[in-house]
Amino acid sequence: MVCGYPPFYGNCEEEIVDKVKNSEVCFDGDEWNVVDNKVKDLIRMILDKDPAKRLKSSEILGHDWLVLNQEKNKLKN
Protein backbone atom coordinates (compact mmCIF):
# COMPACT_ATOMS: atom_id res chain seq x y z
CA MET A 1 0.00 0.00 0.00
CA VAL A 2 1.31 3.38 -0.94
CA CYS A 3 -1.07 5.55 1.05
CA GLY A 4 -2.70 3.08 3.45
CA TYR A 5 -5.73 1.94 1.45
CA PRO A 6 -6.47 0.48 -1.99
CA PRO A 7 -7.26 2.76 -4.96
CA PHE A 8 -10.85 1.48 -5.16
CA TYR A 9 -13.41 1.41 -2.35
CA GLY A 10 -16.76 -0.32 -2.10
CA ASN A 11 -19.19 -1.53 0.52
CA CYS A 12 -18.89 -5.13 -0.68
CA GLU A 13 -16.63 -7.25 -2.87
CA GLU A 14 -18.98 -6.99 -5.86
CA GLU A 15 -18.92 -3.19 -5.70
CA ILE A 16 -15.12 -3.14 -5.48
CA VAL A 17 -14.78 -5.49 -8.47
CA ASP A 18 -17.16 -3.30 -10.46
CA LYS A 19 -15.09 -0.21 -9.67
CA VAL A 20 -11.86 -1.99 -10.62
CA LYS A 21 -13.39 -2.89 -13.98
CA ASN A 22 -15.13 0.42 -14.72
CA SER A 23 -13.61 3.29 -12.75
CA GLU A 24 -10.61 5.46 -13.38
CA VAL A 25 -7.89 5.40 -10.77
CA CYS A 26 -8.38 8.41 -8.53
CA PHE A 27 -5.77 9.88 -6.24
CA ASP A 28 -8.03 12.15 -4.21
CA GLY A 29 -7.41 12.49 -0.52
CA ASP A 30 -4.74 14.13 1.57
CA GLU A 31 -2.78 10.88 1.81
CA TRP A 32 -2.04 11.04 -1.92
CA ASN A 33 -0.67 14.60 -1.73
CA VAL A 34 2.62 13.31 -0.34
CA VAL A 35 2.94 10.40 -2.78
CA ASP A 36 5.49 10.88 -5.56
CA ASN A 37 3.93 11.50 -8.98
CA LYS A 38 6.10 8.73 -10.42
CA VAL A 39 4.38 6.25 -8.09
CA LYS A 40 0.97 7.49 -9.22
CA ASP A 41 2.12 7.13 -12.83
CA LEU A 42 3.23 3.55 -12.15
CA ILE A 43 -0.10 2.67 -10.51
CA ARG A 44 -2.06 4.12 -13.44
CA MET A 45 0.01 2.12 -15.91
CA ILE A 46 -0.31 -1.12 -13.92
CA LEU A 47 -4.08 -0.72 -13.64
CA ASP A 48 -4.72 0.31 -17.27
CA LYS A 49 -7.91 -1.38 -18.45
CA ASP A 50 -6.47 -2.02 -21.90
CA PRO A 51 -4.26 -5.12 -21.66
CA ALA A 52 -2.25 -3.95 -24.68
CA LYS A 53 -1.31 -0.75 -22.81
CA ARG A 54 -0.95 -2.28 -19.34
CA LEU A 55 2.63 -2.69 -18.15
CA LYS A 56 4.17 -6.12 -18.22
CA SER A 57 6.17 -7.30 -15.22
CA SER A 58 9.51 -6.55 -16.90
CA GLU A 59 8.30 -3.02 -17.70
CA ILE A 60 7.17 -2.51 -14.11
CA LEU A 61 10.62 -3.50 -12.86
CA GLY A 62 12.16 -0.98 -15.25
CA HIS A 63 9.87 1.90 -14.25
CA ASP A 64 11.71 5.09 -13.21
CA TRP A 65 10.35 5.07 -9.66
CA LEU A 66 11.44 1.51 -8.91
CA VAL A 67 14.84 1.96 -10.53
CA LEU A 68 15.51 5.19 -8.62
CA ASN A 69 14.46 3.65 -5.31
CA GLN A 70 16.58 0.56 -5.89
CA GLU A 71 19.56 2.84 -6.44
CA LYS A 72 18.77 4.84 -3.27
CA ASN A 73 18.53 1.63 -1.24
CA LYS A 74 21.89 0.41 -2.59
CA LEU A 75 23.51 3.66 -1.51
CA LYS A 76 22.07 3.33 2.02
CA ASN A 77 23.42 -0.19 2.48
N, C-alpha and C positions, 0 to 999 in steps of 0.2 A: 504494500500500500504506500502510495506516495503522500497522500494527505490524511490518511486515517479512515477512509471509507471508499467503497467502490464508485466508479463513475456513473452507475445507474442505480436508482432507488425504486423500490416498489413495496407495496404492502404484502405481496405474496410472490412466490416463485414465478407464477405465470405472468404476473405484471412485469417483473424484472426481465424475464426472457423476452417479452414483447418489446420492452424498451431497448434491449440490446439489439434486437433485430431491426427496429424502426426509428430509433431516436439518434440524434446527433450527439456526439460527446460534448458535454458542457462542463466548463471549468468555473462555474459560478461558486461563490462562497469565499470567505476570507482565507480559508486554509490554502486555497489555490493561488492566492496572491504572492506567496513566498516560494512557490514551486517554479523552478527554472523553465523558461519557455521551450528549451530543447527537450525536456521531459514531456511536456504537453504535446509537442510535435511528435515525439516517439509514440505516445499513447494513441494519438489520432491515427497514425500510420499503422499501428498494430491492429486497431479496431475498425479499419476501413471496411465497409460493407462489401465492396467489390473485391472478390478474391484475387483478381488480376492486379489490383493496385496494392493490396495488403502486403506488408513486409513479410518476407520469408525469414526463417530463423537466422540464416547467415547474414542477412541484411540488418536484422535487429542487432546482432553482435557487432556489426560495423558502424552502427549509428553514432554520430558525433558525441552524444551525451555519455554513452557507455564507454566509448574509447577514451574520452577525456577523464572520466572518473576512474577508469582502470589505471591510467597514467598517474593520477593524483595519489591513488592508493599505493602504487609502487614506490613513489617518492617518500611516502610516510613510513614505509617499512624498511 
